[in-house]
């Protein structure tokens, strides 16, 4: 039997992406999610935008995430 679609996607993601985890105080995740939604972003997109902006400020270079 062939691999499931999810298994194939997970295998690709493991090869193509690095995973990062952030830890925030209880209740702060929902605050960040609400702020992201106000901007029309997912929480992941909101955080990636913040990282790109800080990286550009620190280095003067753009980074694709």
N, C-alpha and C positions, 0 to 999 in steps of 0.2 A: 504494500500500500504506500502511496506517495505521502510526502510531507504536507502538513496542513499549511494553509496560507499564513497563519500566524507564525508558525515555526520558520517558514521561509523568510518572512519579514524580520523576525528576531535575529536570524542568522546574518542577514544583510546588515542590520543595524549594528550588530556586534563588530562587524568588520569595518563599517564605514564611519562609526561615531565613537567618541569617548563619552563616557557618562560622568556627570558631576552631581554631587549631592550638596545641598545647603541645609542647614539646620537653623530654625528660628524659634523664638519663644512661643509658647502656647498662645493661640489667639492671633498671632501676627500673620499667619498664613492666610486667614480669612480676610484680614485687612488688606494684604497685598493683592489677593484675588479680586476684591472689590475695586481697588485702584486700577487694576488691569482691565476689568470689565468697563470701567468708566472711560477708558481709552480705546475700547473695542478690541482689546488684546486678550489672548490667553495668558495665564500666569507665566508659562514658559517664554512666550514672546516678550512679555513685559520685562522679565529678568534679563533675557538676552539683549534687549535694547539697552538696558541700564549698563550691562557689562560692556557692550560695544562703545557706548558714549564715554564711559570711564577710561577704557583702553585708549580711545582716540585722544582724550584729554591728557593721559599720562605719556603716550608715546608719539602722538602726532600722526599715527598710522591708523588706517581702517583695518578691521578684522572681520572675516566672514565666519559666522557661527552656525 
